[in-house]
Amino acid sequence: MPPSRLASLFGTDPTECANATFPDVWGTIPDEVIQADRAHHAVLKRVHFSRHLNPTNVHTARKAFTAGAPEPPFTYRPLANADEVIEHLQKALPSTDHPAGALIARCMEGTCHMTRALRDRSSEAFEDMAQHAGWLPDAALLELDFANQRPGPHQPLDVSPQRMIAALKGALLERGFDDWEVLADSVMAARVLVDSAKRLVKVGPRARFRQRDLIRLVVHEIDVHATRAHNGRQQALHCFSTGLPGALATEEGLAMVAEEVAGVSSPGVLQRQKHVVWAVDRAREVGFRQLFEELRTRAGRGLAWGICLRVKRGLAEPGAPGVYAKDTVYLAGRMKVRAWLDDGNDVANLYVGKVGVEDPVQAWIAEGWVKPRPVPALWAALGEDQLTPPGPALASRGTLP
């Protein structure tokens, strides 16, 4: 495809994509790397991957499955420009001689894997994506058990999506994120989703929420996902706002630990995530119906459907073996982040942007690639002797409200 056609599709005009917050830093990063970062960010801004990953007919497909269909007849929005996305990214791949080039190249490779998976919708393409991303569970993760986790008091699902949208909008404005939007989106498997590249929080228009979710999802979605994206936008490269390679486990793990620190975790969440990890491993061997029947004996019909939907979404043949394995990052990341904090590491390192616990943030600060950024106030109660305080921890320490 001619370069002009690719540019018109993905808008790689540097006046649109440049992040010149720290112009003195740009001289230390090769121009080729900067251009590759812009090209990748342009794709993430324009392609709504979640709308191609999630079924467009979840409710009718569930009715058909409940009525006896061997598998839910999911339909999807085709990713029509998949080959053009891949070509655009491959043409822009930078040299990996510079460390920043290696980071950007790995980000671009991950996006190419996702694009191929959504183009082909085959179990092989989804397996390749999972292998590249490191999502497949290992033995240690599979062996975790939280069966003794005590359930909390029941709360009805009596909060409307409109009220949740208002709560999320208010939280964004309180934190000064006035360039973010909160919108309803019907093509979602989750109830709430943050799209960092587009500065967008999506809420399912048919979702229902509990009262505790009004605080919990602000902590999870705003004080972790949106804040790390916002802070990353102040850095020299866009990838710090959309996610470094391998940082997704830290992203979701930090969100789960933040809920614990704020005292607003959902009761039984760790055991539910254990069911998810088991389902991801099992889905590689069985189809939707068998996975559902096996899982409902462990977790009940409602949770079994939700987990099966999430681990079989995107695949053209959900009735065959194959898995979208991304959801292992919640439990794997939670265990990793909690251990990292217990070892005495500073949570501020995780708020320079969407970085992972493995990333050498202090070295990058010394190099001038990133600058320290504000940390949400919920972390102020993080004690020296215990990670989780006894109750909600929302005190201020001169950080984000």
C-alpha positions, 0 to 999 in steps of 0.5 A: 500500500502506498505510504500516503494511504497508510498515513491517511489511515493512521494519521502519523503526522507528527503534529498530531501525535508528537509528545513534546513535554520534555524536549530536552529528552528527545535528543537522547532517543533516536528519531527513528524510535520517536517516529515508530512510537508515534506510528504505533500510538496512531494505530491505538488511537484509531482502532477500537480493538475491543469492538472487534474482540467482543461479540456484538450479540452477547445477549441473544447468543446467551439465550441460544446457548441456554436453549440448547445450542452447542455453542453460543453463536457469537458474531463480530465486527470484522477488523477490515483493515487488519493487513494495513495495520500490520503493514503500517507497524512493520514498516515503522519498526525501529532498530532495537540497538537503542533500549527505547527502540527495543521497548517500542518494537515489542509494543508494536509486535504485541499489537501485530499479534492482536491484529492477526488474531482478530483477522484470523480468529483461529485458535492458533493465532490466539495461542501465538498472541498468548505465548508472545504476551506471557499470558498462559498460566504456569503451575504456580499460578494454577496451584493457588487456592483461595477457597477459604476466602470469606464472602462479604455481605450481599449487595443487590445490583441496583446501581444503573449504568447512568449512575456509574457513568456519573460517578466516573465522570465526577472522579475524572473531573476531581482529578483534573482529567478534564480531557477524558470522556466516559461513554456507553458502549454496547460491544463489551465483555466487561462492565467498564473498560479504560481505553488509554490511547483514546482517553476514554472510559467505556461503560456497558449500557446494560450493566448493573452495579452494586453500591460498593462499585461506586467507590471500587471502580473509581479506585480500579479504573480511575486511580490506577488505569486512567491515572497511569495513562495520564501520568504516562502522557507527560513522558517522552514516549507515548508507550508510557501512556498506553503500556510497555511490553509485559506491563499489563499484569502490573496494570491489573495487579496494581488495580486489584491491590489498590482495591485492597488498600482502599478497603473496597475489594469485592468479596471472594474476588481472589477465588473468582480469579482462581476460576478464571485461571483454571478456565484459561488453562482448560479452554485450550483443550475443550470447547465452550459447552464442555468448559461451561458444564465443568465450570458451573460445578465449581462456580455456578451458572452465572459466573461460569457463563461470564468466565466462558464468554471472556476466555472464548471471545474473539474466536470464530469457533468457540465450540472448539479448543482455543482461548483468549488468555488475557484474563490471567493477568489479574491474579498473576499481576496481583500476586506479583505486585503485592510481593513487590510492595511487600519487598519494600519497593516504592509504589511511586515507581509504578505511577510514572506511567504504564510500566511493569514491576520489572522495568528499571524506572529509577534508571530511566529517571536518571537517564531523563526518559521519565519524570516522577509523577503524582501518586493517588492519595489512597496509597498514603495509608500504605503502612510499613508493617502491613500492605492492607489497612483495616478499612478504606484508605483515602487520606491525602498526602499532598498527592492526587485527590 
